[in-house]
């Protein structure tokens, strides 16, 4: 039997564009995801986040679900275009929604854990060059400062950015996330400005505002394995590890970009002149914790048709509804590698979960056995890791609700709560009931 201490934080997580809806209410203006989702062919079935889970109007009902889970904390993100609907124009009504949400959570004994950026950049900022433009760092700081000033007394912990790899590489190179560009030169600049804005936001919070809650960043990480022992596959795996993991880990923890990746990128990146003096030290400014989003391992093989010489390889592992390998043992290897090579900061697993094809039964139940097993395997892995002294302080199950799953629209369900998107009725899945048991007993 695996047990968890009283101070281990169990939580669940969401993001603003995926659940809030109310796209044109409360002074909110469009984000890059509003525009991207309305572009034909970009999102499954033409789905958008206009309504999503209607959390903006139903947040009190959703807090009741969080209370029923018994978790210690709820992680959510703030919609930047609610706070600054245009450049330099602060919208108090937008902030009021998050104040009400945070106050209700605190009243219920649930600690709010807030992410500043979960990919919904205001369209006005994108129209001025978006994250490709270095001015984006200052736009983000103006936004972050308002959030810190207005919400810090209600928030338990802060995350600057969620998964900058997705915002940069999926958004600007692979083209499958907003804004849908396919330009590595842009993507590399975007990644730098995202990371720079992270470092500057931490400096602002600690050194200028003199605030003291824990603050950090969340990276999505996958341990990478070659499909065979062939030298080519090992090279491809190294390239993919650099692309997904080290391009973000190295600057945050070592104040440098990996040289092998700079070499690899140099054919498509015109210059690295966007890295200015002092930038790398700022990016590596010390944080209070490190957030990790983990879903699956990556198995990679060599490809002559890929500009970066890698492609995913097939495996015989059990798969989630996303086609991702269920890989809790590799999760343990990832954490050990991070401890050995990168950081001794306290860690939080800020997202972990799985999509499966859920069926709502006539009696209102959802028997999501595979999700429950996935959750149990990863929570058990954390218990073993902490026995090894890995200092993982908390676990946030993704996601509280079925929601708008980015380019997959409403086709992929990650929630532990089933949402009927026609009626907005919520149903706790079996995985939610099992999670509540684990949280209550603090054992597995």
C-alpha positions as CSV (number, residue, x, y, z in Angstrom):
1,X,0.0,0.0,0.0
2,X,1.3,3.4,-1.0
3,X,0.6,6.4,1.3
4,X,0.8,10.2,1.0
5,X,1.6,12.6,3.7
6,X,-0.9,15.2,4.9
7,X,1.0,18.0,3.2
8,X,1.0,16.3,-0.2
9,X,-1.3,18.3,-2.5
10,X,-3.9,16.5,-4.5
11,X,-5.6,18.7,-7.1
12,X,-7.3,18.9,-10.5
13,X,-6.7,21.3,-13.3
14,X,-8.3,23.2,-16.2
15,X,-7.6,26.2,-18.6
16,X,-9.5,29.3,-19.4
17,X,-10.3,28.8,-23.2
18,X,-11.0,25.2,-22.8
19,X,-13.9,25.6,-20.2
20,X,-15.0,29.2,-19.7
21,X,-17.1,30.1,-22.8
22,X,-18.7,33.5,-22.5
23,X,-16.4,34.5,-25.3
24,X,-18.1,37.9,-25.8
25,X,-19.1,38.7,-22.2
26,X,-17.6,40.7,-19.4
27,X,-15.5,42.9,-21.7
28,X,-13.5,40.0,-23.2
29,X,-12.2,40.4,-26.7
30,X,-11.0,37.6,-29.0
31,X,-7.9,35.6,-28.4
32,X,-5.7,33.8,-31.0
33,X,-7.7,30.6,-30.3
34,X,-11.0,32.3,-31.1
35,X,-9.7,33.2,-34.5
36,X,-7.9,29.9,-35.1
37,X,-10.9,27.8,-34.1
38,X,-13.1,29.7,-36.5
39,X,-10.7,29.1,-39.4
40,X,-12.1,26.3,-41.6
41,X,-10.3,23.0,-41.3
42,X,-8.2,23.9,-38.2
43,X,-10.4,22.3,-35.5
44,X,-12.3,19.0,-35.6
45,X,-15.9,19.5,-36.6
46,X,-15.5,23.3,-36.7
47,X,-15.7,23.3,-32.9
48,X,-14.9,26.5,-30.9
49,X,-14.5,27.6,-27.3
50,X,-17.4,30.1,-27.6
51,X,-19.5,28.2,-25.0
52,X,-17.2,25.3,-24.0
53,X,-18.3,24.1,-20.6
54,X,-19.9,27.5,-19.8
55,X,-17.8,27.6,-16.7
56,X,-18.0,31.4,-16.7
57,X,-21.7,31.1,-15.6
58,X,-21.4,27.7,-13.9
59,X,-18.3,28.1,-11.8
60,X,-20.2,27.7,-8.5
61,X,-21.6,24.4,-9.7
62,X,-18.1,23.3,-10.7
63,X,-16.7,24.3,-7.3
64,X,-19.2,21.9,-5.8
65,X,-17.7,19.1,-7.9
66,X,-14.2,20.1,-6.8
67,X,-15.5,20.0,-3.2
68,X,-17.0,16.5,-3.8
69,X,-13.5,15.3,-4.9
70,X,-12.1,16.5,-1.6
71,X,-8.9,17.9,-3.3
72,X,-6.6,20.4,-1.7
73,X,-6.2,22.6,-4.7
74,X,-7.6,23.7,-8.1
75,X,-5.4,24.8,-10.9
76,X,-6.9,27.2,-13.4
77,X,-5.7,29.8,-15.9
78,X,-6.6,33.4,-16.5
79,X,-7.9,34.6,-19.9
80,X,-5.5,37.5,-20.9
81,X,-8.1,39.1,-23.2
82,X,-10.5,39.4,-20.2
83,X,-8.0,41.4,-18.3
84,X,-6.6,43.5,-21.2
85,X,-9.2,43.6,-24.0
86,X,-7.0,46.0,-25.9
87,X,-3.4,47.3,-25.4
88,X,-3.0,49.3,-22.2
89,X,-6.7,49.0,-21.3
90,X,-7.3,47.2,-18.0
91,X,-10.8,45.6,-17.6
92,X,-11.8,45.4,-13.9
93,X,-14.9,43.4,-14.8
94,X,-12.7,40.6,-16.3
95,X,-10.6,40.5,-13.1
96,X,-13.8,40.4,-11.0
97,X,-14.7,36.9,-12.4
98,X,-11.4,35.5,-11.2
99,X,-11.7,37.2,-7.8
100,X,-15.1,35.6,-7.3
101,X,-13.8,32.2,-8.4
102,X,-10.7,32.4,-6.1
103,X,-12.7,33.6,-3.1
104,X,-15.3,30.8,-3.5
105,X,-12.5,28.3,-3.7
106,X,-10.8,29.7,-0.6
107,X,-14.1,29.6,1.3
108,X,-14.4,25.9,0.4
109,X,-10.9,25.2,1.7
110,X,-9.5,24.7,-1.9
111,X,-6.2,26.5,-2.7
112,X,-6.2,28.4,-6.0
113,X,-3.2,27.6,-8.2
114,X,-3.1,30.1,-11.0
115,X,-1.6,29.9,-14.5
116,X,-1.1,33.3,-16.2
117,X,-0.7,32.0,-19.8
118,X,-2.4,28.9,-21.1
119,X,-2.1,29.9,-24.8
120,X,-4.9,32.5,-25.2
121,X,-3.0,35.6,-26.3
122,X,-5.3,38.5,-27.1
123,X,-5.8,39.0,-30.8
124,X,-4.8,42.7,-30.4
125,X,-1.3,41.4,-29.3
126,X,-1.1,38.9,-32.2
127,X,-2.0,41.7,-34.6
128,X,1.0,43.6,-33.5
129,X,3.3,40.6,-34.1
130,X,2.4,38.3,-31.3
131,X,5.1,36.4,-29.5
132,X,7.4,36.9,-32.5
133,X,7.6,40.6,-31.5
134,X,9.9,41.2,-28.5
135,X,7.4,43.8,-27.3
136,X,5.2,40.8,-26.3
137,X,7.4,40.4,-23.2
138,X,6.3,43.9,-22.0
139,X,2.6,43.2,-22.9
140,X,2.8,40.0,-20.8
141,X,4.5,41.8,-17.9
142,X,1.7,44.5,-17.9
143,X,-0.8,41.7,-17.7
144,X,1.1,39.7,-15.1
145,X,1.5,42.8,-12.9
146,X,-2.2,43.4,-12.8
147,X,-2.9,39.8,-11.9
148,X,-0.3,39.8,-9.2
149,X,-1.6,43.0,-7.7
150,X,-5.3,42.1,-7.8
151,X,-5.2,38.4,-7.0
152,X,-2.0,37.5,-5.0
153,X,-3.8,37.6,-1.6
154,X,-6.3,35.0,-2.9
155,X,-3.8,32.7,-4.7
156,X,-1.7,30.0,-3.2
157,X,0.8,29.5,-6.0
158,X,1.6,31.0,-9.5
159,X,2.6,29.5,-12.8
160,X,3.9,32.0,-15.4
161,X,3.5,29.8,-18.5
162,X,2.0,26.5,-19.3
163,X,3.8,24.3,-21.8
164,X,5.7,27.0,-23.9
165,X,6.7,24.2,-26.3
166,X,3.1,23.9,-27.4
167,X,2.6,27.7,-27.8
168,X,5.9,28.0,-29.7
169,X,6.4,24.8,-31.7
170,X,2.8,23.6,-32.2
171,X,1.6,27.1,-32.8
172,X,4.4,28.5,-35.0
173,X,6.2,25.5,-36.5
174,X,3.9,22.5,-36.8
175,X,0.9,24.8,-37.4
176,X,-1.7,22.6,-35.4
177,X,-2.2,25.1,-32.6
178,X,-3.0,28.8,-32.8
179,X,-2.0,30.9,-34.6
180,X,-1.2,28.1,-37.1
181,X,2.1,29.2,-38.6
182,X,4.7,26.8,-40.0
183,X,7.9,28.7,-39.7
184,X,10.8,27.4,-37.5
185,X,12.5,30.7,-37.5
186,X,9.4,32.3,-35.9
187,X,8.9,29.4,-33.5
188,X,12.4,29.6,-32.1
189,X,12.0,33.4,-31.5
190,X,8.6,32.8,-29.9
191,X,10.1,30.2,-27.6
192,X,12.7,32.7,-26.5
193,X,10.2,35.5,-25.9
194,X,7.9,33.2,-23.9
195,X,10.8,32.1,-21.7
196,X,12.1,35.6,-21.3
197,X,8.7,36.8,-20.3
198,X,8.6,34.0,-17.7
199,X,11.9,35.1,-16.2
200,X,10.9,38.8,-16.2
201,X,7.6,38.0,-14.6
202,X,9.3,36.0,-11.8
203,X,11.7,39.0,-11.2
204,X,8.8,41.4,-11.2
205,X,6.9,39.3,-8.7
206,X,9.8,38.7,-6.3
207,X,12.1,41.7,-6.7
208,X,9.8,44.6,-7.6
209,X,6.5,43.8,-6.0
210,X,8.2,41.9,-3.2
211,X,5.5,39.2,-3.1
212,X,6.2,35.9,-1.5
213,X,3.9,33.1,-2.8
214,X,5.6,30.2,-4.6
215,X,6.1,30.9,-8.4
216,X,7.4,28.8,-11.2
217,X,6.9,27.5,-14.7
218,X,5.3,24.3,-16.2
219,X,6.9,22.4,-19.0
220,X,5.4,19.5,-20.9
221,X,8.0,16.7,-20.9
222,X,8.3,13.2,-22.4
223,X,11.3,10.9,-21.9
224,X,12.5,10.0,-25.4
225,X,13.6,6.5,-26.5
226,X,15.1,5.4,-29.9
227,X,13.0,2.8,-31.8
228,X,16.0,0.6,-32.2
229,X,19.7,0.5,-31.3
230,X,20.6,1.7,-34.8
231,X,22.8,4.8,-34.7
232,X,20.3,6.7,-36.9
233,X,17.5,6.1,-34.4
234,X,19.6,7.2,-31.5
235,X,20.5,10.4,-33.4
236,X,16.8,11.0,-34.1
237,X,15.9,10.4,-30.5
238,X,18.5,12.9,-29.4
239,X,17.1,15.5,-31.8
240,X,13.6,15.0,-30.6
241,X,14.7,15.2,-26.9
242,X,16.3,18.5,-27.8
243,X,13.2,19.7,-29.7
244,X,10.7,18.8,-27.0
245,X,12.6,18.8,-23.7
246,X,16.1,20.3,-23.7
247,X,15.2,23.5,-25.7
248,X,13.2,24.6,-22.6
249,X,14.9,22.8,-19.8
250,X,18.4,24.0,-20.6
251,X,17.6,27.8,-20.6
252,X,15.4,27.5,-17.5
253,X,18.0,25.6,-15.5
254,X,21.4,26.1,-17.2
255,X,20.9,29.6,-18.8
256,X,21.8,28.4,-22.3
257,X,20.2,26.8,-25.3
258,X,21.5,23.3,-26.3
259,X,24.3,23.8,-28.9
260,X,23.3,20.7,-30.9
261,X,19.8,22.1,-31.4
262,X,21.1,25.5,-32.4
263,X,23.2,23.7,-35.0
264,X,20.2,21.6,-36.2
265,X,18.0,24.7,-36.4
266,X,20.5,26.9,-38.1
267,X,19.5,25.8,-41.6
268,X,16.0,27.2,-41.0
269,X,16.7,29.9,-38.4
270,X,18.1,33.0,-40.1
271,X,20.1,34.2,-37.0
272,X,20.0,34.0,-33.2
273,X,20.1,37.8,-32.9
274,X,16.9,37.7,-30.8
275,X,19.0,36.5,-27.8
276,X,20.2,39.7,-26.3
277,X,22.7,40.3,-23.5
278,X,21.4,39.3,-20.2
279,X,18.4,37.3,-21.6
280,X,19.7,33.9,-20.6
281,X,20.4,35.0,-17.0
282,X,16.8,36.4,-16.8
283,X,15.3,33.2,-18.2
284,X,17.2,31.1,-15.5
285,X,16.1,33.4,-12.7
286,X,15.5,31.2,-9.6
287,X,11.9,29.9,-9.1
288,X,10.3,28.2,-6.1
289,X,9.1,25.0,-7.8
290,X,9.1,23.3,-11.1
291,X,5.8,22.2,-12.7
292,X,5.8,19.1,-15.0
293,X,2.9,18.1,-17.3
294,X,3.3,14.4,-18.1
295,X,1.2,12.3,-20.4
296,X,3.4,9.7,-22.2
297,X,6.8,8.7,-23.3
298,X,8.0,9.2,-26.9
299,X,9.4,6.5,-29.2
300,X,11.3,8.0,-32.1
301,X,12.9,6.8,-35.3
302,X,15.1,8.3,-38.0
303,X,13.4,10.0,-40.9
304,X,15.1,11.4,-44.0
305,X,11.9,13.3,-45.0
306,X,11.7,15.3,-41.7
307,X,13.8,18.5,-41.7
308,X,14.8,17.6,-38.1
309,X,15.4,14.0,-39.0
310,X,12.9,12.4,-36.6
311,X,9.4,10.9,-36.6
312,X,7.3,8.9,-34.2
313,X,7.6,5.2,-34.2
314,X,4.9,2.6,-33.5
315,X,5.0,0.7,-30.2
316,X,3.2,-2.3,-28.7
317,X,2.3,-0.3,-25.5
318,X,-1.3,0.1,-24.5
319,X,-2.6,3.4,-25.9
320,X,-4.9,6.2,-24.7
321,X,-7.6,7.7,-26.9
322,X,-5.0,10.1,-28.2
323,X,-2.8,7.2,-29.4
324,X,-0.3,8.0,-26.7
325,X,1.7,5.2,-24.9
326,X,0.6,4.5,-21.4
327,X,4.0,4.6,-19.7
328,X,4.2,5.1,-15.9
329,X,7.6,3.4,-15.6
330,X,9.1,5.9,-18.1
331,X,7.5,8.7,-16.1
332,X,9.7,7.5,-13.2
333,X,12.7,7.5,-15.4
334,X,11.9,11.1,-16.5
335,X,11.8,12.4,-12.9
336,X,15.0,10.7,-12.0
337,X,16.7,12.2,-15.1
338,X,15.4,15.7,-14.2
339,X,16.7,15.3,-10.6
340,X,20.1,14.1,-11.9
341,X,20.7,16.6,-14.7
342,X,18.6,19.7,-14.0
343,X,17.1,20.7,-10.7
344,X,16.5,20.1,-7.0
345,X,13.5,22.4,-6.9
346,X,10.3,21.0,-5.4
347,X,8.2,19.4,-8.2
348,X,4.5,19.5,-8.9
349,X,2.9,17.2,-11.5
350,X,0.7,20.1,-12.8
351,X,-1.1,17.9,-15.4
352,X,-1.5,14.1,-15.8
353,X,-4.4,12.4,-17.4
354,X,-5.8,10.6,-20.4
355,X,-8.5,10.8,-23.0
356,X,-10.6,7.7,-23.8
357,X,-13.9,7.0,-25.6
358,X,-16.4,7.5,-22.7
359,X,-20.0,6.3,-22.7
360,X,-22.6,7.9,-20.6
361,X,-24.9,5.1,-19.3
362,X,-28.6,5.6,-18.9
363,X,-28.2,5.8,-15.1
364,X,-25.8,8.7,-15.4
365,X,-22.6,6.7,-14.8
366,X,-19.4,6.6,-16.9
367,X,-17.4,3.4,-16.3
368,X,-14.1,4.7,-17.5
369,X,-11.9,1.8,-16.3
370,X,-8.9,2.7,-18.5
371,X,-8.7,6.2,-17.2
372,X,-9.0,5.0,-13.6
373,X,-6.1,2.6,-14.2
374,X,-4.0,5.2,-15.9
375,X,-4.5,7.6,-12.9
376,X,-3.8,4.9,-10.4
377,X,-0.6,3.9,-12.1
378,X,0.8,7.4,-12.2
379,X,-0.2,8.2,-8.6
380,X,1.5,5.0,-7.5
381,X,4.6,6.0,-9.5
382,X,4.7,9.3,-7.6
383,X,4.5,7.4,-4.3
384,X,7.5,5.3,-5.3
385,X,9.4,8.3,-6.5
386,X,8.9,10.1,-3.2
387,X,10.1,7.0,-1.4
388,X,13.3,7.6,-3.4
389,X,13.5,11.2,-2.2
390,X,12.4,12.8,-5.4
391,X,10.4,15.5,-3.6
392,X,7.2,15.7,-5.6
393,X,4.9,17.9,-3.6
394,X,1.6,17.6,-5.5
395,X,-0.4,16.0,-8.3
396,X,-3.0,17.7,-10.4
397,X,-5.3,15.4,-12.4
398,X,-6.1,16.6,-15.9
399,X,-8.9,17.5,-16.3
400,X,-11.8,18.4,-14.0
401,X,-14.2,18.6,-16.9
402,X,-14.4,17.2,-20.4
403,X,-13.6,20.4,-22.4
404,X,-12.5,22.0,-25.7
405,X,-9.4,19.8,-26.5
406,X,-7.8,22.4,-28.8
407,X,-7.5,21.1,-32.4
408,X,-9.5,18.0,-31.4
409,X,-12.5,20.1,-30.4
410,X,-15.0,18.2,-28.3
411,X,-14.0,14.8,-29.8
412,X,-11.5,14.0,-27.1
413,X,-12.6,13.7,-23.5
414,X,-9.9,14.1,-20.8
415,X,-12.3,14.9,-18.0
416,X,-13.0,13.0,-14.8
417,X,-16.4,14.7,-15.1
418,X,-18.5,14.0,-18.1
419,X,-20.0,17.1,-19.8
420,X,-23.1,16.8,-22.0
421,X,-22.2,19.7,-24.2
422,X,-25.9,20.0,-25.4
423,X,-27.3,20.4,-21.9
424,X,-24.2,21.4,-20.0
425,X,-25.1,18.7,-17.4
426,X,-22.1,17.3,-15.5
427,X,-21.7,13.6,-14.4
428,X,-18.9,12.4,-12.2
429,X,-17.2,9.5,-13.9
430,X,-16.0,6.4,-12.0
431,X,-12.4,7.9,-12.2
432,X,-13.6,10.9,-10.3
433,X,-15.2,8.7,-7.6
434,X,-12.0,6.7,-7.4
435,X,-9.8,9.8,-7.2
436,X,-12.0,11.1,-4.3
437,X,-11.3,7.8,-2.5
438,X,-7.6,8.2,-2.9
439,X,-7.6,11.8,-1.9
440,X,-9.7,11.1,1.2
441,X,-7.7,8.1,2.4
442,X,-4.3,9.5,1.1
443,X,-3.4,6.0,0.1
444,X,-3.5,3.7,-2.9
